[in-house]
Amino acid sequence: MASSKGKTIAIVGSGLIGRSWAMVFLSGGYKVKVYDNQPGQASRAITDISRKQVEELQEAQMLRGKLSATEQLSLLSSHEDLSQALEGAFFVQECVFEELEAKKSVFQAVEKLVGEEVVLSSSTSCLMPSNVFSLVQNRTRCIISHPVNPPYYVRLVELVPHPETLPVVMDMAYELMTEVGQAPVRIRKEIDGFALNRVQYAIIAECWRLVKDGVISVKDIDLVMSEGLGMRYAFIGPIETMHLNAPEGLEDYLRRYREGMKRVLSSFGPVPEFDGEAAARINKEICELIPNDQEHLSARRERRDQLLMGLAKLKK
């Protein structure tokens, strides 16, 4: 991919995901224009990015990219006029709230203001590309770039094509995400929930069932992940885990454990409702561990981000 010098990326929506995307693209040396239709929202996002995040990351020696905090922030601007924000952009990353009609209207408006060569990308976590881009006339340049929250610390990005997306657009997005330090994966066709959330929801559902049925506590099921599966999944995935967990690799693993896996999987219950008495009980249990007031939640999120930074540094 050509040098990022002088190239512009527009971010539509200045919430938590938009701000984190801005930091990611700044780290790659791109000019970043942040747009929000709420008066003052984009400028407040800029202040948050510069004072509370980029500068602190530099002090902690965790700032990504080759540019200093000052150099990165000089590439950042806020806008309340959509046409100004889109001017000169080759890539548009939409980050508005997760509501289909809102995203559809954003891309309908954006398409009228950019050239045919500009890539239109959505941050949606589970909305289907064919729905998100249904009002776009030229859907060959449309793509989902689904990050993991927070994108600056967790590098995975799911790239999901619209059925009409050109392969060159997927390639370009893959190269861009790789260049700015993310870890892109290609989803070959659209599927509800993409890959990450399908796997995540499967884990959540079984953890929920185990707590609901009195098999294990909230604290202990979280330890099953953080001190068990999560330890190795931070570095290798489930398929490689199987491959390494038998003397002769995956084929040997399946010979040994196929029937056991099928037996356990067949014992799983229906999809939980995630409401009612069970939800109240599980909520009470987690709130006893981490109260749900903003002070405690903010402190816990900061702890999460600090731990993710440390893990990212270790993995590097």
ChimeraX commands (.cxc) that place a marker at each C-alpha (Angstrom):
marker #1 position 0.00,0.00,0.00 radius 0.5
marker #1 position 1.23,3.51,-0.78 radius 0.5
marker #1 position 2.55,5.75,2.00 radius 0.5
marker #1 position 0.00,7.22,4.39 radius 0.5
marker #1 position 1.64,10.65,4.15 radius 0.5
marker #1 position -0.97,13.23,3.27 radius 0.5
marker #1 position -3.80,10.68,3.04 radius 0.5
marker #1 position -7.05,11.35,4.87 radius 0.5
marker #1 position -9.50,9.08,6.67 radius 0.5
marker #1 position -12.89,10.39,7.76 radius 0.5
marker #1 position -14.60,9.03,10.89 radius 0.5
marker #1 position -18.34,9.54,11.17 radius 0.5
marker #1 position -19.37,9.35,14.81 radius 0.5
marker #1 position -17.20,10.41,17.75 radius 0.5
marker #1 position -18.20,7.97,20.49 radius 0.5
marker #1 position -15.87,5.47,22.15 radius 0.5
marker #1 position -15.35,3.39,19.00 radius 0.5
marker #1 position -14.88,6.45,16.79 radius 0.5
marker #1 position -12.29,7.87,19.16 radius 0.5
marker #1 position -10.38,4.60,19.33 radius 0.5
marker #1 position -10.43,4.27,15.52 radius 0.5
marker #1 position -9.07,7.82,15.30 radius 0.5
marker #1 position -6.15,6.87,17.53 radius 0.5
marker #1 position -5.47,3.74,15.47 radius 0.5
marker #1 position -5.37,5.64,12.16 radius 0.5
marker #1 position -3.32,8.50,13.65 radius 0.5
marker #1 position -0.73,5.96,14.77 radius 0.5
marker #1 position -0.34,4.99,11.11 radius 0.5
marker #1 position 0.38,8.58,10.10 radius 0.5
marker #1 position -2.98,9.32,8.46 radius 0.5
marker #1 position -4.79,12.63,8.63 radius 0.5
marker #1 position -7.99,11.92,10.55 radius 0.5
marker #1 position -11.15,14.01,10.37 radius 0.5
marker #1 position -13.74,13.26,13.05 radius 0.5
marker #1 position -17.35,14.22,12.34 radius 0.5
marker #1 position -20.36,14.29,14.64 radius 0.5
marker #1 position -23.72,15.92,14.01 radius 0.5
marker #1 position -24.17,16.77,17.69 radius 0.5
marker #1 position -22.83,20.29,18.34 radius 0.5
marker #1 position -19.55,20.24,20.24 radius 0.5
marker #1 position -19.38,16.44,20.39 radius 0.5
marker #1 position -16.53,16.03,17.88 radius 0.5
marker #1 position -14.43,18.75,19.50 radius 0.5
marker #1 position -14.92,17.15,22.93 radius 0.5
marker #1 position -13.79,13.86,21.41 radius 0.5
marker #1 position -10.62,15.54,20.15 radius 0.5
marker #1 position -9.90,16.87,23.64 radius 0.5
marker #1 position -10.43,13.41,25.12 radius 0.5
marker #1 position -8.15,11.78,22.56 radius 0.5
marker #1 position -5.34,14.28,23.02 radius 0.5
marker #1 position -5.32,14.99,26.74 radius 0.5
marker #1 position -6.58,11.74,28.23 radius 0.5
marker #1 position -5.31,9.13,25.84 radius 0.5
marker #1 position -2.57,9.83,23.31 radius 0.5
marker #1 position -0.41,11.90,25.67 radius 0.5
marker #1 position -0.87,9.40,28.51 radius 0.5
marker #1 position 0.05,6.55,26.17 radius 0.5
marker #1 position 3.26,8.36,25.25 radius 0.5
marker #1 position 4.10,8.85,28.93 radius 0.5
marker #1 position 3.51,5.12,29.50 radius 0.5
marker #1 position 5.69,4.31,26.46 radius 0.5
marker #1 position 2.74,2.52,24.88 radius 0.5
marker #1 position 2.00,4.95,22.06 radius 0.5
marker #1 position 1.64,3.08,18.79 radius 0.5
marker #1 position 3.34,4.12,15.55 radius 0.5
marker #1 position 6.51,6.00,14.69 radius 0.5
marker #1 position 5.18,9.52,15.28 radius 0.5
marker #1 position 5.24,11.35,18.61 radius 0.5
marker #1 position 2.00,12.31,20.38 radius 0.5
marker #1 position 2.38,15.90,19.16 radius 0.5
marker #1 position 2.94,14.75,15.56 radius 0.5
marker #1 position -0.06,12.44,15.67 radius 0.5
marker #1 position -2.37,15.03,17.19 radius 0.5
marker #1 position -1.37,17.56,14.53 radius 0.5
marker #1 position -3.07,15.26,12.00 radius 0.5
marker #1 position -6.39,15.28,13.88 radius 0.5
marker #1 position -9.34,17.62,13.32 radius 0.5
marker #1 position -13.01,17.82,14.32 radius 0.5
marker #1 position -15.94,18.77,12.10 radius 0.5
marker #1 position -19.66,19.47,12.37 radius 0.5
marker #1 position -20.09,19.78,8.60 radius 0.5
marker #1 position -20.18,16.37,6.89 radius 0.5
marker #1 position -18.96,17.59,3.52 radius 0.5
marker #1 position -15.91,19.22,5.13 radius 0.5
marker #1 position -15.14,16.04,7.07 radius 0.5
marker #1 position -15.33,13.92,3.91 radius 0.5
marker #1 position -13.29,16.25,1.71 radius 0.5
marker #1 position -10.11,14.50,0.55 radius 0.5
marker #1 position -10.87,11.22,2.34 radius 0.5
marker #1 position -10.10,7.92,0.59 radius 0.5
marker #1 position -11.62,5.80,3.39 radius 0.5
marker #1 position -14.71,6.52,5.51 radius 0.5
marker #1 position -15.15,4.67,8.81 radius 0.5
marker #1 position -18.71,4.95,10.17 radius 0.5
marker #1 position -19.02,4.67,13.96 radius 0.5
marker #1 position -22.56,5.79,14.83 radius 0.5
marker #1 position -24.69,3.86,17.32 radius 0.5
marker #1 position -25.75,0.29,16.52 radius 0.5
marker #1 position -29.08,1.02,14.88 radius 0.5
marker #1 position -29.76,-0.08,11.31 radius 0.5
marker #1 position -31.78,2.89,10.07 radius 0.5
marker #1 position -29.20,5.34,11.44 radius 0.5
marker #1 position -26.36,3.58,9.63 radius 0.5
marker #1 position -28.34,3.31,6.39 radius 0.5
marker #1 position -29.07,7.03,6.38 radius 0.5
marker #1 position -25.43,7.88,7.17 radius 0.5
marker #1 position -24.15,5.97,4.15 radius 0.5
marker #1 position -26.86,7.37,1.91 radius 0.5
marker #1 position -25.72,10.89,2.87 radius 0.5
marker #1 position -22.01,10.04,2.63 radius 0.5
marker #1 position -22.30,8.53,-0.84 radius 0.5
marker #1 position -23.69,11.79,-2.22 radius 0.5
marker #1 position -20.58,13.66,-1.03 radius 0.5
marker #1 position -17.71,11.38,-2.07 radius 0.5
marker #1 position -16.29,10.00,-5.29 radius 0.5
marker #1 position -16.83,6.48,-6.63 radius 0.5
marker #1 position -13.34,5.39,-5.54 radius 0.5
marker #1 position -13.86,6.14,-1.82 radius 0.5
marker #1 position -14.25,3.03,0.36 radius 0.5
marker #1 position -17.26,3.06,2.71 radius 0.5
marker #1 position -16.67,1.06,5.90 radius 0.5
marker #1 position -18.98,0.38,8.87 radius 0.5
marker #1 position -17.99,-0.51,12.44 radius 0.5
marker #1 position -21.18,-2.50,13.04 radius 0.5
marker #1 position -20.75,-5.50,15.33 radius 0.5
marker #1 position -23.53,-7.68,13.95 radius 0.5
marker #1 position -25.69,-5.93,11.33 radius 0.5
marker #1 position -25.52,-7.60,7.93 radius 0.5
marker #1 position -23.67,-5.69,5.17 radius 0.5
marker #1 position -26.55,-6.23,2.74 radius 0.5
marker #1 position -28.79,-4.34,5.18 radius 0.5
marker #1 position -26.35,-1.62,6.29 radius 0.5
marker #1 position -25.54,-0.62,2.68 radius 0.5
marker #1 position -28.99,-1.19,1.18 radius 0.5
marker #1 position -29.46,2.50,0.29 radius 0.5
marker #1 position -25.99,2.87,-1.28 radius 0.5
marker #1 position -26.02,2.93,-5.07 radius 0.5
marker #1 position -22.47,1.66,-5.62 radius 0.5
marker #1 position -22.11,-1.22,-3.16 radius 0.5
marker #1 position -18.95,-2.61,-4.75 radius 0.5
marker #1 position -16.81,-0.37,-2.47 radius 0.5
marker #1 position -18.69,-1.18,0.78 radius 0.5
marker #1 position -17.27,-3.24,3.62 radius 0.5
marker #1 position -17.73,-3.94,7.33 radius 0.5
marker #1 position -14.62,-3.33,9.46 radius 0.5
marker #1 position -15.74,-4.65,12.83 radius 0.5
marker #1 position -13.23,-3.90,15.60 radius 0.5
marker #1 position -13.03,-5.39,19.07 radius 0.5
marker #1 position -13.66,-2.89,21.86 radius 0.5
marker #1 position -11.30,-1.16,22.55 radius 0.5
marker #1 position -9.66,-1.29,19.08 radius 0.5
marker #1 position -6.48,0.49,20.16 radius 0.5
marker #1 position -5.59,-2.31,22.57 radius 0.5
marker #1 position -7.27,-5.31,20.93 radius 0.5
marker #1 position -6.04,-5.52,17.36 radius 0.5
marker #1 position -8.53,-7.87,15.71 radius 0.5
marker #1 position -10.70,-6.46,12.91 radius 0.5
marker #1 position -13.29,-8.56,11.10 radius 0.5
marker #1 position -13.55,-7.58,7.43 radius 0.5
marker #1 position -16.96,-8.58,6.09 radius 0.5
marker #1 position -17.89,-7.97,2.44 radius 0.5
marker #1 position -21.23,-7.01,0.97 radius 0.5
marker #1 position -22.26,-9.62,-1.63 radius 0.5
marker #1 position -21.28,-7.05,-4.29 radius 0.5
marker #1 position -17.98,-5.93,-2.71 radius 0.5
marker #1 position -15.05,-6.15,-5.12 radius 0.5
marker #1 position -12.08,-8.32,-4.05 radius 0.5
marker #1 position -9.78,-5.32,-4.54 radius 0.5
marker #1 position -11.72,-3.46,-1.83 radius 0.5
marker #1 position -11.23,-6.35,0.62 radius 0.5
marker #1 position -7.53,-6.39,-0.25 radius 0.5
marker #1 position -7.22,-2.66,0.23 radius 0.5
marker #1 position -8.96,-2.74,3.62 radius 0.5
marker #1 position -6.80,-5.69,4.70 radius 0.5
marker #1 position -3.63,-3.81,3.76 radius 0.5
marker #1 position -4.80,-0.65,5.52 radius 0.5
marker #1 position -5.64,-2.43,8.75 radius 0.5
marker #1 position -2.35,-4.31,8.69 radius 0.5
marker #1 position -0.43,-1.10,8.03 radius 0.5
marker #1 position -1.92,0.67,11.06 radius 0.5
marker #1 position -1.08,-2.29,13.31 radius 0.5
marker #1 position -4.42,-4.09,13.50 radius 0.5
marker #1 position -4.87,-7.84,12.93 radius 0.5
marker #1 position -7.50,-8.18,10.17 radius 0.5
marker #1 position -9.33,-11.40,9.36 radius 0.5
marker #1 position -11.38,-12.01,6.22 radius 0.5
marker #1 position -14.96,-13.20,6.64 radius 0.5
marker #1 position -15.59,-14.77,3.23 radius 0.5
marker #1 position -19.34,-14.18,3.16 radius 0.5
marker #1 position -21.84,-12.35,5.32 radius 0.5
marker #1 position -23.31,-14.30,8.24 radius 0.5
marker #1 position -25.32,-13.08,11.20 radius 0.5
marker #1 position -22.98,-12.14,14.07 radius 0.5
marker #1 position -19.85,-12.56,11.89 radius 0.5
marker #1 position -17.24,-14.84,13.51 radius 0.5
marker #1 position -16.24,-13.13,16.75 radius 0.5
marker #1 position -19.73,-12.64,18.15 radius 0.5
marker #1 position -20.87,-16.11,17.14 radius 0.5
marker #1 position -17.99,-17.58,19.16 radius 0.5
marker #1 position -18.45,-15.05,21.98 radius 0.5
marker #1 position -22.19,-15.67,22.25 radius 0.5
marker #1 position -21.64,-19.45,22.36 radius 0.5
marker #1 position -19.29,-18.97,25.33 radius 0.5
marker #1 position -21.64,-16.51,27.04 radius 0.5
marker #1 position -24.61,-18.84,26.61 radius 0.5
marker #1 position -22.92,-21.84,28.23 radius 0.5
marker #1 position -21.41,-19.74,31.03 radius 0.5
marker #1 position -24.87,-18.28,31.70 radius 0.5
marker #1 position -26.45,-21.75,31.78 radius 0.5
marker #1 position -23.83,-23.07,34.21 radius 0.5
marker #1 position -24.42,-20.17,36.62 radius 0.5
marker #1 position -28.21,-20.27,36.18 radius 0.5
marker #1 position -28.31,-24.01,36.94 radius 0.5
marker #1 position -26.24,-23.62,40.12 radius 0.5
marker #1 position -23.22,-25.48,38.77 radius 0.5
marker #1 position -20.74,-22.65,39.40 radius 0.5
marker #1 position -20.60,-19.04,40.66 radius 0.5
marker #1 position -20.17,-15.91,38.57 radius 0.5
marker #1 position -16.72,-15.36,40.09 radius 0.5
marker #1 position -15.57,-18.88,39.32 radius 0.5
marker #1 position -16.91,-19.11,35.77 radius 0.5
marker #1 position -15.01,-15.92,34.96 radius 0.5
marker #1 position -11.91,-17.53,36.44 radius 0.5
marker #1 position -12.43,-20.51,34.12 radius 0.5
marker #1 position -11.79,-18.09,31.27 radius 0.5
marker #1 position -9.27,-15.62,32.75 radius 0.5
marker #1 position -7.08,-18.21,34.48 radius 0.5
marker #1 position -7.81,-21.15,32.18 radius 0.5
marker #1 position -8.93,-20.98,28.58 radius 0.5
marker #1 position -8.08,-17.31,28.22 radius 0.5
marker #1 position -4.45,-17.92,29.15 radius 0.5
marker #1 position -3.77,-19.97,26.05 radius 0.5
marker #1 position -6.38,-18.29,23.82 radius 0.5
marker #1 position -4.41,-15.07,24.23 radius 0.5
marker #1 position -1.75,-16.64,22.02 radius 0.5
marker #1 position -3.27,-19.59,20.15 radius 0.5
marker #1 position -6.78,-20.34,18.93 radius 0.5
marker #1 position -9.04,-23.36,19.50 radius 0.5
marker #1 position -8.03,-25.23,16.35 radius 0.5
marker #1 position -4.32,-24.95,17.13 radius 0.5
marker #1 position -5.11,-25.89,20.75 radius 0.5
marker #1 position -6.64,-29.15,19.55 radius 0.5
marker #1 position -3.71,-29.72,17.21 radius 0.5
marker #1 position -1.20,-29.32,20.06 radius 0.5
marker #1 position -3.18,-31.20,22.70 radius 0.5
marker #1 position -2.69,-34.68,21.21 radius 0.5
marker #1 position 0.64,-36.41,20.53 radius 0.5
marker #1 position 0.04,-36.68,16.78 radius 0.5
marker #1 position -1.95,-33.51,16.12 radius 0.5
marker #1 position -5.54,-32.74,15.17 radius 0.5
marker #1 position -6.42,-36.07,13.62 radius 0.5
marker #1 position -5.21,-37.84,16.75 radius 0.5
marker #1 position -7.14,-35.38,18.94 radius 0.5
marker #1 position -10.37,-36.12,17.09 radius 0.5
marker #1 position -9.84,-39.86,17.44 radius 0.5
marker #1 position -9.38,-39.47,21.19 radius 0.5
marker #1 position -12.02,-36.85,22.02 radius 0.5
marker #1 position -14.60,-36.80,19.21 radius 0.5
marker #1 position -17.20,-38.88,21.07 radius 0.5
marker #1 position -16.68,-37.02,24.33 radius 0.5
marker #1 position -17.11,-33.66,22.62 radius 0.5
marker #1 position -20.29,-34.80,20.91 radius 0.5
marker #1 position -21.69,-36.18,24.18 radius 0.5
marker #1 position -21.04,-32.97,26.12 radius 0.5
marker #1 position -22.29,-30.72,23.32 radius 0.5
marker #1 position -25.50,-32.71,23.05 radius 0.5
marker #1 position -26.17,-32.00,26.73 radius 0.5
marker #1 position -26.27,-28.22,26.22 radius 0.5
marker #1 position -29.65,-26.65,26.91 radius 0.5
marker #1 position -31.67,-24.24,24.75 radius 0.5
marker #1 position -30.59,-20.66,24.14 radius 0.5
marker #1 position -31.06,-18.75,27.42 radius 0.5
marker #1 position -33.60,-15.92,27.61 radius 0.5
marker #1 position -31.15,-13.73,29.58 radius 0.5
marker #1 position -33.99,-12.25,31.65 radius 0.5
marker #1 position -36.25,-12.93,34.61 radius 0.5
marker #1 position -35.14,-14.35,37.94 radius 0.5
marker #1 position -31.89,-15.78,36.56 radius 0.5
marker #1 position -30.82,-12.42,35.13 radius 0.5
marker #1 position -31.63,-10.66,38.41 radius 0.5
marker #1 position -29.66,-13.25,40.39 radius 0.5
marker #1 position -26.62,-13.15,38.10 radius 0.5
marker #1 position -26.70,-9.34,38.03 radius 0.5
marker #1 position -26.77,-9.27,41.85 radius 0.5
marker #1 position -23.79,-11.61,41.99 radius 0.5
marker #1 position -21.61,-9.65,39.56 radius 0.5
marker #1 position -22.55,-6.33,41.22 radius 0.5
marker #1 position -21.38,-7.70,44.55 radius 0.5
marker #1 position -18.00,-8.25,42.91 radius 0.5
marker #1 position -18.00,-5.04,40.83 radius 0.5
marker #1 position -20.63,-2.44,41.83 radius 0.5
marker #1 position -22.40,-0.95,38.80 radius 0.5
marker #1 position -21.85,2.72,39.70 radius 0.5
marker #1 position -19.74,4.77,37.31 radius 0.5
marker #1 position -16.79,5.06,39.72 radius 0.5
marker #1 position -16.33,1.32,40.03 radius 0.5
marker #1 position -17.09,0.55,36.37 radius 0.5
marker #1 position -14.71,3.25,35.12 radius 0.5
marker #1 position -11.94,2.00,37.39 radius 0.5
marker #1 position -12.50,-1.56,36.19 radius 0.5
marker #1 position -12.46,-0.47,32.52 radius 0.5
marker #1 position -9.21,1.40,33.12 radius 0.5
marker #1 position -7.78,-1.74,34.72 radius 0.5
marker #1 position -8.91,-3.76,31.68 radius 0.5
marker #1 position -7.21,-1.34,29.29 radius 0.5
marker #1 position -4.00,-1.32,31.32 radius 0.5
marker #1 position -3.91,-5.13,31.32 radius 0.5
marker #1 position -4.63,-5.23,27.58 radius 0.5
marker #1 position -1.78,-2.77,26.99 radius 0.5
marker #1 position 0.56,-5.00,28.95 radius 0.5
marker #1 position -0.57,-8.08,27.05 radius 0.5
marker #1 position -0.21,-6.29,23.72 radius 0.5
marker #1 position 3.34,-5.31,24.69 radius 0.5
marker #1 position 4.13,-8.90,25.68 radius 0.5
marker #1 position 2.70,-10.32,22.45 radius 0.5
marker #1 position 4.74,-7.85,20.43 radius 0.5
marker link #1:1,2 radius 0.2
marker link #1:2,3 radius 0.2
marker link #1:3,4 radius 0.2
marker link #1:4,5 radius 0.2
marker link #1:5,6 radius 0.2
marker link #1:6,7 radius 0.2
marker link #1:7,8 radius 0.2
marker link #1:8,9 radius 0.2
marker link #1:9,10 radius 0.2
marker link #1:10,11 radius 0.2
marker link #1:11,12 radius 0.2
marker link #1:12,13 radius 0.2
marker link #1:13,14 radius 0.2
marker link #1:14,15 radius 0.2
marker link #1:15,16 radius 0.2
marker link #1:16,17 radius 0.2
marker link #1:17,18 radius 0.2
marker link #1:18,19 radius 0.2
marker link #1:19,20 radius 0.2
marker link #1:20,21 radius 0.2
marker link #1:21,22 radius 0.2
marker link #1:22,23 radius 0.2
marker link #1:23,24 radius 0.2
marker link #1:24,25 radius 0.2
marker link #1:25,26 radius 0.2
marker link #1:26,27 radius 0.2
marker link #1:27,28 radius 0.2
marker link #1:28,29 radius 0.2
marker link #1:29,30 radius 0.2
marker link #1:30,31 radius 0.2
marker link #1:31,32 radius 0.2
marker link #1:32,33 radius 0.2
marker link #1:33,34 radius 0.2
marker link #1:34,35 radius 0.2
marker link #1:35,36 radius 0.2
marker link #1:36,37 radius 0.2
marker link #1:37,38 radius 0.2
marker link #1:38,39 radius 0.2
marker link #1:39,40 radius 0.2
marker link #1:40,41 radius 0.2
marker link #1:41,42 radius 0.2
marker link #1:42,43 radius 0.2
marker link #1:43,44 radius 0.2
marker link #1:44,45 radius 0.2
marker link #1:45,46 radius 0.2
marker link #1:46,47 radius 0.2
marker link #1:47,48 radius 0.2
marker link #1:48,49 radius 0.2
marker link #1:49,50 radius 0.2
marker link #1:50,51 radius 0.2
marker link #1:51,52 radius 0.2
marker link #1:52,53 radius 0.2
marker link #1:53,54 radius 0.2
marker link #1:54,55 radius 0.2
marker link #1:55,56 radius 0.2
marker link #1:56,57 radius 0.2
marker link #1:57,58 radius 0.2
marker link #1:58,59 radius 0.2
marker link #1:59,60 radius 0.2
marker link #1:60,61 radius 0.2
marker link #1:61,62 radius 0.2
marker link #1:62,63 radius 0.2
marker link #1:63,64 radius 0.2
marker link #1:64,65 radius 0.2
marker link #1:65,66 radius 0.2
marker link #1:66,67 radius 0.2
marker link #1:67,68 radius 0.2
marker link #1:68,69 radius 0.2
marker link #1:69,70 radius 0.2
marker link #1:70,71 radius 0.2
marker link #1:71,72 radius 0.2
marker link #1:72,73 radius 0.2
marker link #1:73,74 radius 0.2
marker link #1:74,75 radius 0.2
marker link #1:75,76 radius 0.2
marker link #1:76,77 radius 0.2
marker link #1:77,78 radius 0.2
marker link #1:78,79 radius 0.2
marker link #1:79,80 radius 0.2
marker link #1:80,81 radius 0.2
marker link #1:81,82 radius 0.2
marker link #1:82,83 radius 0.2
marker link #1:83,84 radius 0.2
marker link #1:84,85 radius 0.2
marker link #1:85,86 radius 0.2
marker link #1:86,87 radius 0.2
marker link #1:87,88 radius 0.2
marker link #1:88,89 radius 0.2
marker link #1:89,90 radius 0.2
marker link #1:90,91 radius 0.2
marker link #1:91,92 radius 0.2
marker link #1:92,93 radius 0.2
marker link #1:93,94 radius 0.2
marker link #1:94,95 radius 0.2
marker link #1:95,96 radius 0.2
marker link #1:96,97 radius 0.2
marker link #1:97,98 radius 0.2
marker link #1:98,99 radius 0.2
marker link #1:99,100 radius 0.2
marker link #1:100,101 radius 0.2
marker link #1:101,102 radius 0.2
marker link #1:102,103 radius 0.2
marker link #1:103,104 radius 0.2
marker link #1:104,105 radius 0.2
marker link #1:105,106 radius 0.2
marker link #1:106,107 radius 0.2
marker link #1:107,108 radius 0.2
marker link #1:108,109 radius 0.2
marker link #1:109,110 radius 0.2
marker link #1:110,111 radius 0.2
marker link #1:111,112 radius 0.2
marker link #1:112,113 radius 0.2
marker link #1:113,114 radius 0.2
marker link #1:114,115 radius 0.2
marker link #1:115,116 radius 0.2
marker link #1:116,117 radius 0.2
marker link #1:117,118 radius 0.2
marker link #1:118,119 radius 0.2
marker link #1:119,120 radius 0.2
marker link #1:120,121 radius 0.2
marker link #1:121,122 radius 0.2
marker link #1:122,123 radius 0.2
marker link #1:123,124 radius 0.2
marker link #1:124,125 radius 0.2
marker link #1:125,126 radius 0.2
marker link #1:126,127 radius 0.2
marker link #1:127,128 radius 0.2
marker link #1:128,129 radius 0.2
marker link #1:129,130 radius 0.2
marker link #1:130,131 radius 0.2
marker link #1:131,132 radius 0.2
marker link #1:132,133 radius 0.2
marker link #1:133,134 radius 0.2
marker link #1:134,135 radius 0.2
marker link #1:135,136 radius 0.2
marker link #1:136,137 radius 0.2
marker link #1:137,138 radius 0.2
marker link #1:138,139 radius 0.2
marker link #1:139,140 radius 0.2
marker link #1:140,141 radius 0.2
marker link #1:141,142 radius 0.2
marker link #1:142,143 radius 0.2
marker link #1:143,144 radius 0.2
marker link #1:144,145 radius 0.2
marker link #1:145,146 radius 0.2
marker link #1:146,147 radius 0.2
marker link #1:147,148 radius 0.2
marker link #1:148,149 radius 0.2
marker link #1:149,150 radius 0.2
marker link #1:150,151 radius 0.2
marker link #1:151,152 radius 0.2
marker link #1:152,153 radius 0.2
marker link #1:153,154 radius 0.2
marker link #1:154,155 radius 0.2
marker link #1:155,156 radius 0.2
marker link #1:156,157 radius 0.2
marker link #1:157,158 radius 0.2
marker link #1:158,159 radius 0.2
marker link #1:159,160 radius 0.2
marker link #1:160,161 radius 0.2
marker link #1:161,162 radius 0.2
marker link #1:162,163 radius 0.2
marker link #1:163,164 radius 0.2
marker link #1:164,165 radius 0.2
marker link #1:165,166 radius 0.2
marker link #1:166,167 radius 0.2
marker link #1:167,168 radius 0.2
marker link #1:168,169 radius 0.2
marker link #1:169,170 radius 0.2
marker link #1:170,171 radius 0.2
marker link #1:171,172 radius 0.2
marker link #1:172,173 radius 0.2
marker link #1:173,174 radius 0.2
marker link #1:174,175 radius 0.2
marker link #1:175,176 radius 0.2
marker link #1:176,177 radius 0.2
marker link #1:177,178 radius 0.2
marker link #1:178,179 radius 0.2
marker link #1:179,180 radius 0.2
marker link #1:180,181 radius 0.2
marker link #1:181,182 radius 0.2
marker link #1:182,183 radius 0.2
marker link #1:183,184 radius 0.2
marker link #1:184,185 radius 0.2
marker link #1:185,186 radius 0.2
marker link #1:186,187 radius 0.2
marker link #1:187,188 radius 0.2
marker link #1:188,189 radius 0.2
marker link #1:189,190 radius 0.2
marker link #1:190,191 radius 0.2
marker link #1:191,192 radius 0.2
marker link #1:192,193 radius 0.2
marker link #1:193,194 radius 0.2
marker link #1:194,195 radius 0.2
marker link #1:195,196 radius 0.2
marker link #1:196,197 radius 0.2
marker link #1:197,198 radius 0.2
marker link #1:198,199 radius 0.2
marker link #1:199,200 radius 0.2
marker link #1:200,201 radius 0.2
marker link #1:201,202 radius 0.2
marker link #1:202,203 radius 0.2
marker link #1:203,204 radius 0.2
marker link #1:204,205 radius 0.2
marker link #1:205,206 radius 0.2
marker link #1:206,207 radius 0.2
marker link #1:207,208 radius 0.2
marker link #1:208,209 radius 0.2
marker link #1:209,210 radius 0.2
marker link #1:210,211 radius 0.2
marker link #1:211,212 radius 0.2
marker link #1:212,213 radius 0.2
marker link #1:213,214 radius 0.2
marker link #1:214,215 radius 0.2
marker link #1:215,216 radius 0.2
marker link #1:216,217 radius 0.2
marker link #1:217,218 radius 0.2
marker link #1:218,219 radius 0.2
marker link #1:219,220 radius 0.2
marker link #1:220,221 radius 0.2
marker link #1:221,222 radius 0.2
marker link #1:222,223 radius 0.2
marker link #1:223,224 radius 0.2
marker link #1:224,225 radius 0.2
marker link #1:225,226 radius 0.2
marker link #1:226,227 radius 0.2
marker link #1:227,228 radius 0.2
marker link #1:228,229 radius 0.2
marker link #1:229,230 radius 0.2
marker link #1:230,231 radius 0.2
marker link #1:231,232 radius 0.2
marker link #1:232,233 radius 0.2
marker link #1:233,234 radius 0.2
marker link #1:234,235 radius 0.2
marker link #1:235,236 radius 0.2
marker link #1:236,237 radius 0.2
marker link #1:237,238 radius 0.2
marker link #1:238,239 radius 0.2
marker link #1:239,240 radius 0.2
marker link #1:240,241 radius 0.2
marker link #1:241,242 radius 0.2
marker link #1:242,243 radius 0.2
marker link #1:243,244 radius 0.2
marker link #1:244,245 radius 0.2
marker link #1:245,246 radius 0.2
marker link #1:246,247 radius 0.2
marker link #1:247,248 radius 0.2
marker link #1:248,249 radius 0.2
marker link #1:249,250 radius 0.2
marker link #1:250,251 radius 0.2
marker link #1:251,252 radius 0.2
marker link #1:252,253 radius 0.2
marker link #1:253,254 radius 0.2
marker link #1:254,255 radius 0.2
marker link #1:255,256 radius 0.2
marker link #1:256,257 radius 0.2
marker link #1:257,258 radius 0.2
marker link #1:258,259 radius 0.2
marker link #1:259,260 radius 0.2
marker link #1:260,261 radius 0.2
marker link #1:261,262 radius 0.2
marker link #1:262,263 radius 0.2
marker link #1:263,264 radius 0.2
marker link #1:264,265 radius 0.2
marker link #1:265,266 radius 0.2
marker link #1:266,267 radius 0.2
marker link #1:267,268 radius 0.2
marker link #1:268,269 radius 0.2
marker link #1:269,270 radius 0.2
marker link #1:270,271 radius 0.2
marker link #1:271,272 radius 0.2
marker link #1:272,273 radius 0.2
marker link #1:273,274 radius 0.2
marker link #1:274,275 radius 0.2
marker link #1:275,276 radius 0.2
marker link #1:276,277 radius 0.2
marker link #1:277,278 radius 0.2
marker link #1:278,279 radius 0.2
marker link #1:279,280 radius 0.2
marker link #1:280,281 radius 0.2
marker link #1:281,282 radius 0.2
marker link #1:282,283 radius 0.2
marker link #1:283,284 radius 0.2
marker link #1:284,285 radius 0.2
marker link #1:285,286 radius 0.2
marker link #1:286,287 radius 0.2
marker link #1:287,288 radius 0.2
marker link #1:288,289 radius 0.2
marker link #1:289,290 radius 0.2
marker link #1:290,291 radius 0.2
marker link #1:291,292 radius 0.2
marker link #1:292,293 radius 0.2
marker link #1:293,294 radius 0.2
marker link #1:294,295 radius 0.2
marker link #1:295,296 radius 0.2
marker link #1:296,297 radius 0.2
marker link #1:297,298 radius 0.2
marker link #1:298,299 radius 0.2
marker link #1:299,300 radius 0.2
marker link #1:300,301 radius 0.2
marker link #1:301,302 radius 0.2
marker link #1:302,303 radius 0.2
marker link #1:303,304 radius 0.2
marker link #1:304,305 radius 0.2
marker link #1:305,306 radius 0.2
marker link #1:306,307 radius 0.2
marker link #1:307,308 radius 0.2
marker link #1:308,309 radius 0.2
marker link #1:309,310 radius 0.2
marker link #1:310,311 radius 0.2
marker link #1:311,312 radius 0.2
marker link #1:312,313 radius 0.2
marker link #1:313,314 radius 0.2
marker link #1:314,315 radius 0.2
marker link #1:315,316 radius 0.2
view
